[in-house]
Amino acid sequence: MSVENLLKLNVNEHTEKKNGLTYLSWAWAWAEALKADPAATYKIEMFDGKPFVDINGTAMVMVTVVMFGKPMTCQLPVMDYRNKAIPNPDAFAVNTAIMRCMTKGLALHGLGLYIFSGEDIPEEGGVRRKGDGPIITPKGNPTVNEEDEEFLREMAASCEDLVKEGKAKEASEMLDEAMLDSDQKIWLWGLLTAPTRSAIKKQKG
């Protein structure tokens, strides 16, 4: 199996949603990686004997995934369910972050990459077409950091899913419960398609 085929692979049956975020099963993802490339490996990067680097009391893990002879290193903060860095994380949180980072590393090779772009399904040939899925460029020139951007893209994708399933009320409630600041709201709103924005507006009266 090639990178092109990995980009086309629909992984939706092996994902789960938690609080507006989509997670791909690391065990299934690694099994698919080995099917595509039996020589695939991953390495947890170490820092002074620890599997994470300390950043002002929080932690960042790094994992290098090698597929088709090409190494790709991915980093990921040790985060809570809202994608917020955890101060002084315990071993369980670090291990969870490592496996999610490995899965994200597989996405860099093409497996489930569309999830991180806020898409519902992979595009034909792995190429995102203009006008498909949530709008990529937010309006209003807000400023959000990389961590928040990923969280907002995941939330936008969840909103799209809920509205398509006829659950606009649940989508609206999810946005209310997220307690976003003004820039985050503008960013998220810009990610949504016009039909989804319209459906949510109707719920808010």
Secondary structure, 3 states (H helix, E strand, C coil): CCHHHHHHCCCHHHEEEECCEEEECHHHHHHHHHHHCCCCEEEECCECCECCEEECCEEEEEEEEEECCEEEEEEEECECCCCCECCCCCHHHHHHHHHHHHHHHHHHCCCCHHHHCCCCCCCHHHCCCCCCCCCCCCCCCCCCCHHHHHHHHHHHHHHHHHHHCCCHHHHHHHHHHHCCCHHHHHHHHHHCCHHHHHHHHHHCC
